[in-house]
């Protein structure tokens, strides 16, 4: 077990190294993406450009530039922004991380709960009106873009119905740290959680229903029936259990991507200064150090989420367990 | 029919199973009746699609296709099973009547240990503690000839060989001491040496546990080895039945003759080509109104347009219009003709 973990850790480092190099090359070595002209401003004199280039170390060979950037990012931890001079990048990412983590973990809770309920109920009542209704609701959930849904929800809870008893508890947009005000944190986050979860409840509910329906054709379900087990037990302990494998795979991919900044749209709509928002702002100004930092951060979570998925796999499917 | 002095365990009368499809009603099992006596091993033989499995699945109430229609009477130990509530049927399934399936790889849930699955069945039907169930599971695994049962109990299905899996499955089927065991091609997916061991185990079941066994198979060799009586099915009907001896030494129905001919003979000159039954099994959507085998039968004559009833004497019955006294002669002539043709 320990050796597996260590091996995973090395794989993770390797993947992150690769990602950092690719991202670095995309922004530094592709033509037309010269950061110095961006920093120097529009129509800067050639002398200014040269000065800026020298100032930021952009006249050094690429490997040296990469080395310097990684050194500032990981060893000295004092990488500074190109755009807001003197603004340290790492504290910025550190500040954004708990916001994104709060958002994604909370949403994941709702989407796991919601999709398992919907998937199981729909599969158990296959082809009934209830099944049809749930699947149509799922499809609607998938089709609604999160930025639109978020804006509509904001319109209702922040403006139109804010003064009624239903939504008077809704705090203004923004983030409250969990450690300072847990109840405030919950109130601020619960609407973004559900908004972000709607899409995934739709997808995962449908995936799970399909998985259970397929599992119901399997021989071992016939065996379970021939053993005289109750239908509920067959559904939950046999059909659902074996269907969770595809579910976990999907979850790992989506979860990692969301923590890595994929929740950008939700963050923007709800005024949460998370990693997605940070990356987005940095991309607009081509602030390379920030982009580097957030991308490396994101890759860490994507790879880590996949490592966790592999471990969960081993727990739920004995066939992939290492001997 | 079983001998008059053995007690009847299962009495099936007029069982029909049909499926509604887009192209009409498919009669998978067509009005069959049979009885199983206590401590009896009955072989059910027939080719794929002849209704062997479907008829016995319906005995257990395991057909839950919403498009299936089951008719007839299924009396088990004096109790009518057809139309019983789901709950009552559940208490019979697994406890009174157990089933073994063809492929033990796919028939066991892959994510649980075999011990877990055996205990699950034990605890579904008996009030017993986890420890007691585990204890019993170890005993069962031991009884079906699994070495180191206390270790094997914690193995997952994929960690066992095919033969071991089938043994474990049999142990699970036996866990509640069922009076009737339905074995659906239990040896088909196994290699020959393992087949022999499993057949021996099935025979031991009757000896040690006193169970009756219905053995569904398309392998006449398997039937010859273990069964007391044989039922031959064709296109959802029983075409011949009798003791194993009767079916093997003097079969009456031309379809049974065909089945016998398709086994390579152990003696005499080697045939260049193994004779096969001409034609292919009829579509259940468009069965001929008379004898279902008639279109493939070289002895068909005018009466075959009617549907033959099972008739015979001494427990040996066949659904065929050929007069009893002519059957032996016809078969001999047929055998000679086949030999010349090959």
Interface residues (C-beta under 8 A of the other chain):
Chain A: X218 X219 X220 X222 X223 X224 X225 X226 X227 X228 X229 X230 X231 X233 X237 X238 X241 X242 X316 X317 X318 X319
Chain B: X60 X62 X64 X86 X90 X91 X92 X93 X94 X95 X98 X99 X101 X103 X106 X107 X108 X109 X110 X111 X113 X120 X121 X124 X125 X156 X158 X169 X172
